[in-house]
Amino acid sequence: MTLTDEQLTRFHTDGFLLLPQFAKAELCDTIRDIALAHLKHKVPPVETEYEYEAKSKEEREKTVGTGVPHFVKEVSVRRLRQVYERDIVFREWMENEAIRPILHQVLGEPPVITLAHHNSIMTKMPHTSTETRWHQDFRYWHFENDNLVSVWLALENENDQNGVLEFIPGSHRMHFLAEQFDVKEYFLEDSPENRELIETKTSHALQKGDVVLFHCKLLHRANKNMTDSPKISFVYTAKGKSNKALPGTRSALFDEIELTQAALP
Ligand SMILES: O=C(O)CCC(=O)C(=O)O
């Protein structure tokens, strides 16, 4: 499967692209069941809601995956980290053949998965999840350039109520000043200039099996989950093969998986 010219242009213009019903429902159910078991037992490495809120920018840049902190008895897991090594089903999804030509098209060169970033089951748990504020994923990543794309798989329906992703179309191509972000590099919501841009936000309710590709510099956010069921999604990131992680940074600490493929048509 490959993208049409129109889809490819849309990705480059907006910074994201929806691929409806890309994964089979049975696969989504299997991934979700395994993820729920890992979540139930808090199988490390995980990121908790506590860590997500408390960590400074510097800590986030260094974290390689922790367990549940001993001093926090009741924790809500925000994400299961390092999912590539957790289960063959997770690995097979990340290495699936069908998406390789599409990733090649959007990156403009052979895709390589970076296990340093995302590589996660992302959750929004009922009652305990928090809002994810406007940010660019690239803020804590260290590569030669920004040719990276994330692959988000909805394992069930995602909507305004349970915390679907919201995007600011085209923001991946915009240049921002440091003053437009807070100390943790969240995009400030109370400056008039930012507010005007935030008003252009968009979101699309997702069905189980939908994939969203989004650029690493696209501003995005998500609500907390206001329903009674967990929202669980799978996200990993691929980069262009020539785009090297900068030595000495967290981005260079993990393996990379080359996604070889048949030549593009
Ligand atoms: O909280 C979410 O669902 C979105 C997560 C996200 O944007 C991120 O961790 O980069």
The ligand as a Gaussian input file, in Angstrom:
#p B3LYP/6-31G(d) Opt

LIG

0 1
 O       -1.358000      11.873000      26.267000
 C       -1.531000      11.480000      25.128000
 O       -2.401000      10.684000      24.813000
 C       -0.607000      11.998000      24.076000
 C        0.778000      11.657000      24.429000
 C        1.765000      12.525000      23.781000
 O        1.455000      13.404000      23.058000
 C        3.173000      12.331000      24.069000
 O        3.521000      11.669000      25.043000
 O        3.974000      12.845000      23.285000

